């Protein structure tokens, strides 16, 4: 499937080096969401997991370690589905 580019590139200078950055097009402001019971359930589960992640992160001295491990688990879940 071919699509048009969903944004544009801009050349910027940082620390004396010129780089190209991608600027995406803005998202639609009034995109309707069809809140089916299944979607609502998944949304509620995601909020619950984010709350648990937030509470556990306050107990760690190095929060990046949590995010690295969470990313690995997330990737495993994606592969299992």
N, C-alpha and C positions, 0 to 999 in steps of 0.2 A: 504494500500500500504506500503510495507516494503522498506526502503532505508538504505543504509549504513550510518554510522556516517559521517557528513560533516565537520569533523575536528578532533581535539584530545584534551585531557585534560592534563594540566601541573600543577604540584604542585609548588607553590611559597610561599615565606615567606614574610609577611608584618607586621610590628610592633610586631615582635616576634610570630606571629600566622601563621601556615601553612594552606593554602587554595588551593583548586583546581579551576583552571580557564579554560574555554573553548577557544581554539584557532581555529577559523574557517579556512577552506581551502581557498586559494586565489581565487578571482573571475576570470573568464576568461578575458584575456586582450583585445581580439578582438572580442567581442560579437556583431554581426551585429544587428542593430535596424531597423525594418521595419516601417518607418515613414509614416503611413497611414494618411489621412486627419483627421480622428477621433482622433488618437493618438496625432497628432500635436496640435489639438485644446485643448485636455486635458492638454498637456504639457504647452501650452500658458496660460491656465487658472490657472494652478498651479503656474507659475511664477508670474502672476498678484497678486494672493492671498499672496504669499510670500513677494512680494514688499509692499503690504498693511500692512501685519503683521510687517515687519521691520520698516515701517514709524510710525506705531502706538506705537511700543515698545519704541521709543525714547521719547515719551511723558509721559511714566509711570515712577514713582519712583521705583516701585517694578515690574520688568519684569517677575518674576516667576508667579505672579498673572495672567498675560496675558496668559502664557503658560498653566497654570492649566485650565483656562476657555476655551482656544482654544482646549485643549485635550477633554474636556467634549463635546463641540460642534462637534468635529471631530467624536467622538464615536457615537453621535446621528445621524450624517450624514451616517455613516457606517450602522447603524441599519435600517435607512429608505430606503437604496438602496437594 
